[in-house]
Amino acid sequence: MEQVKIPVLDLTPEIEALWDELMAAIQKVLKSGQFIMGPNVKAFEQEVAAYLGVKHAIGVNSGTDALVIALRSAGIGPGDEVITTPFTFFATAEAISQVGAIPVFVDIDPKTFNIDPELIEPAITPKTKAILPVHLYGQAADMDPIMGLAAKYNLKVIEDTAQAFGGEYKGRKLGTIGNVGCFSFFPSKNLGAFGDGGLIATNDDEIAEIARMLRVHGARKKYYNEMIGYNSRLDEIQAAILRVKLPHIDEWNEARRQAAKRYNELLKDVPGIVTPYEAPYAKHVYHQYTIRVLNGRRNEVKKHLEEQGISTMIYYPVPVHKLPVYANKNYRLPEAEKAAGEVLSLPIWSQITEEMQKQIKRNFEDALA
Ligand SMILES: *Cc1c(COP(=O)(O)O)cnc(C)c1O
C-alpha cells in the first residue's frame, strides 16, 4: 500500500473549490477602498445573526477579543469569579484574567471533555458572577444544568464557541443559549478566515450595545469616547471571505460528521484507544476528532504516526490550571489531568478521504501492535 503524507488539517481543497468567488470578493474590497467597518462587516453580521437565529452579531478582531469584550459587556470585572473548564485553549482563562476577574476551574466530564455541570455548584461563592463553558472540539457542553444554576444563583453564562460554529445543543445553535456567545475565525477553526477574526452573538440589547462600543475604543460616536475600550474590529477583507464561506458551513460540518463516523467504524476494533463520545444532546461538528490512547502510550503512538508521515495534535498537553500563571492555586483536577496525558486529535477536515482514514487506521494498528 502506498503511504502518503497526511497533514492534521488541509485547507487547500476548501480554498480551491471557492477560489473564483474568494478572489472576486477580495478584489471588490480592494477596489472599494473601504477596509474597516464597511458593508461586508455589516452584511456578515446580519448573515451570521440570521444563521444563528440571534438578535445581534458583532464582529471583532479575534476569538480572544470576543471573550474579553463579552465578559466586560456582561458586567464581569475586577474581583469577580468566573467558573470555567481547565481543559481548553489558554485564551478562555486568559480572557477572564484580562478583565481582572478570577478563573475558577472545575473538572471535566471524562466522556465529553467538557465542564462537568455537577461540579459547578460546589464551586459557587458569593463572588461568582459567571459560568464560562467551552464547547470543546465542536461538541456542546451540557447547557441545561448550567443555565439552571445560572438562574438559581443569578450568574451570567458566556459560551466559548470558538471550536463549534454551527454545532447544536438539543437543536439550538451553540453560542445562543447563554447570555452571550463567542466565536473565533482563526484560519484553522471550522469556519476560518485568512487571518484573525472573531464574533460575539447575543440576544441581549444591553450587552450588544456595550460590545459595539468596546470594539471601537468605547465610543458610540467617533471621538466621543465614553469607556476604555479596544481596537478590535473584524476587517472588511476577512468579512468578505467569511461571507463566501458561511453558506457552506452546514455542508462542511456534515462532511466532518461523516468523516468522524468513518473513523469510528475504522477504529472501533483497534485495542487501547477510545473513540469520541457523542452526547445525545449534542450535534457535534468535529472541529477536532479526538481519541484517547490508553496505557500511557499516547506519545509513543504519536511519534510512530509522525514517522509514517501522519500528523496529529495534542489539544491540550497541559491543562490550564497547571500552566505557570495559574499553578500557584494547586488545583487537583484529575480528569483534566488524565485527559491531557491521553488525548490525540487525528487529521480531520471536510474533504479528508476514506483512503487517508484507512491508511491512518493501518498505522494505528502497527503503532499499537
Ligand atoms: C481558538 C480558541 C480561542 C481563541 O480564538 P482566537 O481567534 O485564536 O483568539 C478561544 N477559545 C478556544 C476554545 C479556542 O479554541
The ligand as an ORCA input file, in Angstrom:
! r2SCAN-3c Opt
* xyz 0 1
  C      -9.160     29.384     19.219
  C      -9.778     29.465     20.540
  C      -9.894     30.685     21.223
  C      -9.253     31.951     20.759
  O      -9.587     32.357     19.477
  P      -8.566     33.298     18.658
  O      -9.363     33.706     17.477
  O      -7.383     32.458     18.303
  O      -8.212     34.443     19.533
  C     -10.573     30.694     22.425
  N     -11.080     29.573     22.955
  C     -10.955     28.381     22.344
  C     -11.567     27.183     22.976
  C     -10.291     28.288     21.121
  O     -10.174     27.095     20.532
*
